[in-house]
């Protein structure tokens, strides 16, 4: 899980066109420290929050059963309703039922 998160952070940094050395100005760690973190680190939560802020991101805890819905919203795809097999419009209520236990 940590490796996947670190890969997501690296991808986000690259998407923003940032180099590892750019992170020093954004979060206050040297390029070497950041390089170690990104390569195989085990960052503390406060460090992850700093990094997320540095790449204009936000850390979130998403229930496993809602990950597909979150990804669909982020990718602007209409998630399929599993209970009724209906499709709902994201423009109607993009966050409806996202954190509820009901789908």
C-alpha positions as CSV (number, residue, x, y, z in Angstrom):
1,X,0.0,0.0,0.0
2,X,2.8,2.4,0.8
3,X,4.5,1.7,-2.5
4,X,1.2,2.5,-4.3
5,X,0.8,5.7,-2.5
6,X,4.4,6.7,-3.1
7,X,3.9,6.0,-6.8
8,X,0.8,8.1,-6.9
9,X,2.7,11.0,-5.3
10,X,5.5,10.6,-7.8
11,X,3.0,10.6,-10.7
12,X,1.3,13.7,-9.3
13,X,4.6,15.5,-9.0
14,X,5.5,14.6,-12.5
15,X,2.1,15.6,-13.9
16,X,2.7,19.0,-12.4
17,X,6.0,19.2,-14.1
18,X,7.9,19.3,-10.8
19,X,11.4,17.8,-10.2
20,X,12.3,16.2,-6.9
21,X,14.5,19.3,-6.2
22,X,11.4,21.5,-6.6
23,X,9.9,19.8,-3.5
24,X,12.5,21.6,-1.3
25,X,10.8,24.9,-1.9
26,X,7.4,23.5,-1.6
27,X,7.7,21.3,1.5
28,X,11.0,22.1,3.0
29,X,13.0,18.9,2.5
30,X,16.1,18.4,0.5
31,X,16.1,16.7,-2.9
32,X,18.0,13.8,-1.3
33,X,15.4,13.4,1.5
34,X,12.6,13.6,-0.9
35,X,14.2,11.2,-3.3
36,X,14.6,8.6,-0.5
37,X,11.0,9.1,0.5
38,X,9.7,8.7,-3.0
39,X,11.9,5.7,-3.7
40,X,11.2,3.5,-0.7
41,X,10.3,5.7,2.2
42,X,7.9,5.0,5.0
43,X,6.7,8.6,5.6
44,X,4.9,9.7,8.7
45,X,1.3,11.0,8.4
46,X,2.4,14.6,8.9
47,X,5.1,14.2,6.1
48,X,2.4,12.8,3.8
49,X,0.2,15.7,4.5
50,X,3.1,18.1,3.7
51,X,3.8,16.3,0.4
52,X,0.2,16.3,-0.6
53,X,0.0,20.0,0.0
54,X,3.2,20.4,-2.0
55,X,1.6,18.7,-5.0
56,X,-1.7,20.5,-4.6
57,X,-3.3,17.3,-3.3
58,X,-5.4,16.2,-0.4
59,X,-5.0,13.0,1.7
60,X,-8.3,11.1,2.1
61,X,-9.4,7.9,3.7
62,X,-12.0,6.3,1.4
63,X,-14.0,3.2,2.4
64,X,-13.0,0.3,0.1
65,X,-16.6,-0.1,-1.1
66,X,-16.6,3.5,-2.3
67,X,-13.3,3.6,-4.1
68,X,-14.9,2.8,-7.5
69,X,-17.4,5.6,-7.1
70,X,-14.7,8.1,-6.1
71,X,-12.6,7.1,-9.1
72,X,-15.6,7.5,-11.4
73,X,-16.3,11.0,-10.1
74,X,-12.6,11.9,-10.4
75,X,-12.5,10.6,-14.0
76,X,-15.9,12.2,-14.8
77,X,-17.5,8.8,-15.5
78,X,-21.0,7.9,-14.4
79,X,-20.7,5.1,-11.8
80,X,-23.0,2.2,-12.3
81,X,-25.6,1.6,-9.5
82,X,-24.9,-1.8,-8.2
83,X,-28.3,-2.3,-6.5
84,X,-30.6,-1.2,-9.3
85,X,-28.3,-1.3,-12.3
86,X,-29.3,2.2,-13.1
87,X,-27.0,4.9,-14.3
88,X,-27.1,8.2,-12.5
89,X,-26.0,11.6,-13.8
90,X,-23.0,13.0,-12.0
91,X,-24.3,16.5,-12.8
92,X,-27.5,15.8,-10.8
93,X,-25.7,15.0,-7.5
94,X,-22.1,13.9,-8.0
95,X,-21.5,13.2,-4.3
96,X,-24.8,11.6,-3.4
97,X,-24.5,8.3,-1.5
98,X,-20.7,8.5,-1.8
99,X,-20.0,8.1,1.9
100,X,-23.3,6.3,2.9
101,X,-23.5,2.6,3.3
102,X,-26.4,2.5,0.9
103,X,-25.5,2.3,-2.8
